[in-house]
């Protein structure tokens, strides 16, 4: 009985919180920062013009920057693992 209450009420809330932390901190925070820095270095500072906070980011534009940042982090991680 108590396990049913825990599984039906507590675990979904904990799962949503952990998903939010993962998406917000890792994907938006870390991947965007890494992608932004890489693009800034490759384009010699011409694109993107300024680092934007999460509230200022246009909904459709940051995904390329975040995806590039995630790709760079994966490549670095694999290099560190010597694969």
C-alpha positions as protocol buffer text, in pm:
chain_id: "A"
residue {
  index: 1
  type: UNK
  ca { x: 0 y: 0 z: 0 }
}
residue {
  index: 2
  type: UNK
  ca { x: 268 y: 252 z: 96 }
}
residue {
  index: 3
  type: UNK
  ca { x: 475 y: 150 z: -206 }
}
residue {
  index: 4
  type: UNK
  ca { x: 186 y: 228 z: -438 }
}
residue {
  index: 5
  type: UNK
  ca { x: 160 y: 578 z: -295 }
}
residue {
  index: 6
  type: UNK
  ca { x: 535 y: 632 z: -331 }
}
residue {
  index: 7
  type: UNK
  ca { x: 544 y: 499 z: -687 }
}
residue {
  index: 8
  type: UNK
  ca { x: 238 y: 696 z: -799 }
}
residue {
  index: 9
  type: UNK
  ca { x: 305 y: 1031 z: -631 }
}
residue {
  index: 10
  type: UNK
  ca { x: 666 y: 1076 z: -526 }
}
residue {
  index: 11
  type: UNK
  ca { x: 861 y: 911 z: -807 }
}
residue {
  index: 12
  type: UNK
  ca { x: 698 y: 1106 z: -1095 }
}
residue {
  index: 13
  type: UNK
  ca { x: 783 y: 1432 z: -918 }
}
residue {
  index: 14
  type: UNK
  ca { x: 1142 y: 1322 z: -860 }
}
residue {
  index: 15
  type: UNK
  ca { x: 1168 y: 1207 z: -1222 }
}
residue {
  index: 16
  type: UNK
  ca { x: 1043 y: 1538 z: -1356 }
}
residue {
  index: 17
  type: UNK
  ca { x: 1286 y: 1727 z: -1132 }
}
residue {
  index: 18
  type: UNK
  ca { x: 1583 y: 1517 z: -1245 }
}
residue {
  index: 19
  type: UNK
  ca { x: 1480 y: 1557 z: -1610 }
}
residue {
  index: 20
  type: UNK
  ca { x: 1451 y: 1934 z: -1561 }
}
residue {
  index: 21
  type: UNK
  ca { x: 1795 y: 1949 z: -1400 }
}
residue {
  index: 22
  type: UNK
  ca { x: 1944 y: 1743 z: -1683 }
}
residue {
  index: 23
  type: UNK
  ca { x: 1787 y: 1949 z: -1960 }
}
residue {
  index: 24
  type: UNK
  ca { x: 1840 y: 2290 z: -1806 }
}
residue {
  index: 25
  type: UNK
  ca { x: 2188 y: 2253 z: -1663 }
}
residue {
  index: 26
  type: UNK
  ca { x: 2352 y: 2011 z: -1900 }
}
residue {
  index: 27
  type: UNK
  ca { x: 2190 y: 2076 z: -2235 }
}
residue {
  index: 28
  type: UNK
  ca { x: 2105 y: 2446 z: -2215 }
}
residue {
  index: 29
  type: UNK
  ca { x: 2386 y: 2552 z: -1987 }
}
residue {
  index: 30
  type: UNK
  ca { x: 2690 y: 2343 z: -2066 }
}
residue {
  index: 31
  type: UNK
  ca { x: 2628 y: 2246 z: -2428 }
}
residue {
  index: 32
  type: UNK
  ca { x: 2525 y: 2599 z: -2530 }
}
residue {
  index: 33
  type: UNK
  ca { x: 2835 y: 2747 z: -2363 }
}
residue {
  index: 34
  type: UNK
  ca { x: 3070 y: 2498 z: -2529 }
}
residue {
  index: 35
  type: UNK
  ca { x: 2906 y: 2539 z: -2870 }
}
residue {
  index: 36
  type: UNK
  ca { x: 2904 y: 2917 z: -2837 }
}
residue {
  index: 37
  type: UNK
  ca { x: 3274 y: 2924 z: -2753 }
}
residue {
  index: 38
  type: UNK
  ca { x: 3365 y: 2689 z: -3037 }
}
residue {
  index: 39
  type: UNK
  ca { x: 3169 y: 2885 z: -3297 }
}
residue {
  index: 40
  type: UNK
  ca { x: 3315 y: 3210 z: -3165 }
}
residue {
  index: 41
  type: UNK
  ca { x: 3669 y: 3071 z: -3209 }
}
residue {
  index: 42
  type: UNK
  ca { x: 3607 y: 2919 z: -3553 }
}
residue {
  index: 43
  type: UNK
  ca { x: 3441 y: 3233 z: -3693 }
}
residue {
  index: 44
  type: UNK
  ca { x: 3702 y: 3460 z: -3530 }
}
residue {
  index: 45
  type: UNK
  ca { x: 3439 y: 3633 z: -3319 }
}
residue {
  index: 46
  type: UNK
  ca { x: 3191 y: 3724 z: -3592 }
}
residue {
  index: 47
  type: UNK
  ca { x: 2913 y: 3483 z: -3498 }
}
residue {
  index: 48
  type: UNK
  ca { x: 2723 y: 3476 z: -3263 }
}
residue {
  index: 49
  type: UNK
  ca { x: 2742 y: 3839 z: -3161 }
}
residue {
  index: 50
  type: UNK
  ca { x: 2689 y: 3797 z: -2785 }
}
residue {
  index: 51
  type: UNK
  ca { x: 2626 y: 3525 z: -2530 }
}
residue {
  index: 52
  type: UNK
  ca { x: 2256 y: 3521 z: -2447 }
}
residue {
  index: 53
  type: UNK
  ca { x: 2088 y: 3407 z: -2132 }
}
residue {
  index: 54
  type: UNK
  ca { x: 1819 y: 3141 z: -2143 }
}
residue {
  index: 55
  type: UNK
  ca { x: 1543 y: 3404 z: -2143 }
}
residue {
  index: 56
  type: UNK
  ca { x: 1693 y: 3588 z: -2443 }
}
residue {
  index: 57
  type: UNK
  ca { x: 1751 y: 3284 z: -2662 }
}
residue {
  index: 58
  type: UNK
  ca { x: 1517 y: 3259 z: -2959 }
}
residue {
  index: 59
  type: UNK
  ca { x: 1339 y: 2923 z: -2947 }
}
residue {
  index: 60
  type: UNK
  ca { x: 1454 y: 2784 z: -3282 }
}
residue {
  index: 61
  type: UNK
  ca { x: 1808 y: 2921 z: -3309 }
}
residue {
  index: 62
  type: UNK
  ca { x: 2010 y: 2775 z: -3019 }
}
residue {
  index: 63
  type: UNK
  ca { x: 1960 y: 2410 z: -3110 }
}
residue {
  index: 64
  type: UNK
  ca { x: 2241 y: 2414 z: -3366 }
}
residue {
  index: 65
  type: UNK
  ca { x: 2476 y: 2572 z: -3112 }
}
residue {
  index: 66
  type: UNK
  ca { x: 2368 y: 2331 z: -2837 }
}
residue {
  index: 67
  type: UNK
  ca { x: 2397 y: 2030 z: -3067 }
}
residue {
  index: 68
  type: UNK
  ca { x: 2747 y: 2133 z: -3171 }
}
residue {
  index: 69
  type: UNK
  ca { x: 2839 y: 2176 z: -2805 }
}
residue {
  index: 70
  type: UNK
  ca { x: 2705 y: 1831 z: -2725 }
}
residue {
  index: 71
  type: UNK
  ca { x: 2897 y: 1681 z: -3017 }
}
residue {
  index: 72
  type: UNK
  ca { x: 3219 y: 1846 z: -2897 }
}
residue {
  index: 73
  type: UNK
  ca { x: 3162 y: 1719 z: -2542 }
}
residue {
  index: 74
  type: UNK
  ca { x: 3101 y: 1365 z: -2670 }
}
residue {
  index: 75
  type: UNK
  ca { x: 3416 y: 1373 z: -2884 }
}
residue {
  index: 76
  type: UNK
  ca { x: 3624 y: 1502 z: -2594 }
}
residue {
  index: 77
  type: UNK
  ca { x: 3477 y: 1239 z: -2364 }
}
residue {
  index: 78
  type: UNK
  ca { x: 3559 y: 962 z: -2614 }
}
residue {
  index: 79
  type: UNK
  ca { x: 3912 y: 1094 z: -2658 }
}
residue {
  index: 80
  type: UNK
  ca { x: 3959 y: 1094 z: -2282 }
}
residue {
  index: 81
  type: UNK
  ca { x: 3841 y: 732 z: -2271 }
}
residue {
  index: 82
  type: UNK
  ca { x: 4089 y: 643 z: -2548 }
}
residue {
  index: 83
  type: UNK
  ca { x: 3828 y: 490 z: -2775 }
}
